[in-house]
Amino acid sequence: MKKIIYFIILILINASCVEKIVVELDETYTRLVVDGAISTDSSKFTVKLTKTADYFYNAPIPVVPGAKLTISDGENSINLIETIEGKSGIYETDSSFSGAIGKSYTLDIDLAEPSGDHINYSASCQLMNVAKLDSIGIYFHEDWGEEGFWEIKCYAQEPGNEVNYYMFNLYRNGQLLSDTISKVSISDDKYFNGSYIYGLGAYYIDNSHPWERLNNGDVVTLQMSGITKEYFNYIMEVQYAGFNVPFFMGPPANVVGNINNGGIGFFAAYSNSYSSTVVQK
């Protein structure tokens, strides 16, 4: 009887047809997208302005040129300069600019023409403290994954005066490996608040990826940054948005940034601490 039932089900599956469904999507509501950050390092910092586009938009992401951008800490303000005037949508600070721990920084944006219903946008972020890195260690786990994993551990005294949030970036021979937000590592101090951080696994590298693999003599630098809870949550939501589990779950909610007037993205401010070591066999 079971064989007969299975046979009937198989016939019904094979006899079923597939109907092509054309999904008609209306033009999206255009929104401003902001991507920028400053830190305690003295450097040129960039803020990139783009627009959202239709789902089937078959062209490079539209940039937002010709805007006027300023960054202020409540006492002093600086103007950002567009890298290619009126064309690039990428705006830079002076190379001597650096942020100060404890201050709140506000990014003000005046567009040349409205994006959505607004022409003015702003975002604010407090620049948090960071634990000073004492050293880092590199460990290879040959039994992790197909070809092993590199683990970069950090050692530092955690201040413990409040709940702190951290972001980790990794450099190999001066080149940034965590070059997208999906590759940065984040952690709070829930399990080591006020204690000495003795070998926290801060970053992991899959040895099966040739472009990330570490070799003898490579200089590895770990950047540990103190970030706000809001930026911590933003990074976590962005990273989570790319991994919907289970497969048939609904779409995730919009990632919450700190841009007002319906803008998307985040303007961040954070402090940095660095430590380097050399890969040895």
N, C-alpha and C positions, 0 to 999 in steps of 0.2 A: 504493500500500500504506500509506504514511504517513497519507494522508487517511482511509483506512478505520479505522486504529488510533485516530486522533484522534476520529473519529466515535463509535466504540465507547466510548471513555473518557468522552466528553461525555454519552452516553446513561446510562452507569452513574452518573455524578455526579448527573444530574437525577433518576434513579430512586431514589437513596439517600434515606433518611428521617432526620430529626433527632429523637432521643429526648431528652425532658426528663429531666434527672437532678437529683434532690433530694439535696443534701448534708446529712447529719445531723451537726451539730457538738455535742459535749458541752459542758457548762458549763465555762468557762475557770477555771484556777487563779488566784484573785485575788492580785495583787501590788501592793505599794506603789510609787507613782511620785513621784519627788522632782525638783523643778525650782527651783533657787535659786543665787544667786551673791552674792559680796561683792567689793569692790574698794578701791583706795586713796582713792577719792572719799569725802567725808563726805556720806552720804545715807541715806535709808530703803531698806534692802535687803529683798527679799521671798523667801520660800521657799513654794512651792505644793505641797500634798500632794493627790494624787488616787489612784484605784485603776484597775487594768485592768478591762475589761469584756468581755462576750461579743462575738463578731464582729458579730452582728446586734442589738446593744444599741441600742434606738431611744429614747435619752434623753440628756440632757447627761451628760458624764463625771462619775462620782460623786466628790465631794470627801471629804476626810478631816478633819473638824472635831474640836475638843476635845483636840488633842494638846499636849504640852509640848515646846518646842524651845529648845535652847541652842546658842550658838556659843562655842567656847573656843580660845585660842591656847596653852594649857598653863599660863598664869599667871593670866589673867583670863577671865571668862566673862560673857555677857550672855543675857538671856531674850528671846525673841521673843514678840510679842503678836499674837493672831489679830485680823484687821481687823474681823470681826463675830463676837463671842465665841460659840463653839460652832456656827458655821454656815458660814463661808466656806471654810475649808481653806487660807486665805492668811495667812501669818505674817510680821510685819515687825520689823525692828530699830528702835532709836531713830535719829532723823535725824542725830545727832552721831557715829554709829559710822563708823569707817573702818578698813581693814586696813593692815598694815605689811609692807613688802617683806621677804622672807626668812623670815617666820613661817609656820608651818603651822596651819591652822584646822580644827577638827573640829566638825561639826554632829551633835548628839545629838537623837534623836527618840523620845519616849515616847508611844505611841498610847493613846487612851482605850479601845480594844478592838483585838484582834489583827487584823492583815492578813496573810492566809496563815497561817503557823505562828508568827509572831513579833509581839511588841508593841514591841520596842526595835530601832531602826535607827541607823546612824551612817555618816558619810562624812568623809574628810579630804582637804585639798588645800593644797599649798604656794603661797604668793603670790609669784610670780616678778617679776623686774625687767623693765623695758621700755625700748627705745631712745627717747630724747627727740626728738620731732618738731621739726625746724627750720622746715619750711614744707610746704605742699601746692600742687599745681598742677592746673588743670582743663583738659582737652583734649577737643575734640569731633571724632569721626571720622565724617564724613558717609557714607563708603563702607562702614561696618560695619552689617550688618543692613538692615532695610527703611527705617528712618528715622534711622539713625545711632546711635552710642553715645557716652556721656560716659565719659571715663576720668579717675579721680582718682589722681594720682601723689603719692608722699610722698618727703620728703628728710630724712635723719637719719643720725647716726653709729651704726653697729651696734657693740655692745660687744665681741663676738668672744671672750669668755672661755669660752664653752661653746656647745653647740647651743641656740639659742633658737627659741621658737615664738610666733607673733603672730596676733592676731585684730583685724579691722577692722570698725568700725561707722560708718555715715554719717548725719549730721543735715543737714536742709535747713531753714533758718530756725528752728532749735531743735527741729524735729520729727524723731524717729527714723525713718529710712527702712528700715533693716535690723531690722525689728521682729519677725522670727522667725528661728530658728536656721538655716533654709534660705537666708536672705538675707545672713548674715554672711560675710565673706571671711577666709580664713586663709592663712598662709604660714609656712614655716620659713626659716632663714637659710643654707640649704645653699649658695647661690650668691653670698652677700655677707657671710659670717661675718667680722666684724672690719673690714669695709670701709665706706666711706661709701655709704649707700643713695641713689643719685642717680636719682630718678625711677622708683621701683618702682610699677608699676600695682597699686594697693591695692584699688580698687573700680571697678565698672563699672555704668553705668545705661543701660538700653535706652530710647532716646528715643521709641519707639513706645508706651510705657506712659505715658499722660497723668498718672497719679497719682505718677509718679517723675520726670517731666521737669523739667529745670532751666531757669530763665529769668533774664534780665538782672536784676541786683540781688539775686538770692538769695544768702544767706550759707550757705556750705557748710562743715561742720565734720567733720573726720575724727578718729575716736577709734582710737588704736592701743593694743592691750593685750598685755601679756606674759602668756602662759598656759603651763600645763604640757603636757608631751608627751601625757599621758593625756587632757586636755581637747581638745587638738588632734585626737587620734585619734577621740575621741567625736564631735566636730562633723563630721569627715570621714565617719564611718560613718553618721551620721544623714542627711547630705546625699546620700550614695551610695545609701542605702536607697530613695530615691524615684526612682532612675534605673537600673533593672535592664536591662542590655544583655548579651547579646541578649535579645529579647523573651521567648523560651521558656526562659530559664535558671531554675534553682530559686530558692526564696525565700532572701533573705540571712539570715545568722546574726543572733542577737540583738545589738543594739548594746551594747557593753561600757561600763557606767558605773562609778561608784565607791561605790555604795550597798551596804552589806553585807546579809547575811541574805536574799539573793535579791531585794532591791529594784531598781527600774529608775530610770534617770535619772542626774543628775550634780549635785553640789554643787561649784561652782567658786569660785576666788579668783584675782584678777588685778590688775595695776597698769595705770594708764592714762596716756596722753599725748595732748594735743589740739593741733590746728592748724586755723585757719579761713582762708577767703578768700572773695571776692565774685565771683560770676559776671559776666563782662564780655563784651560782644558781640564 
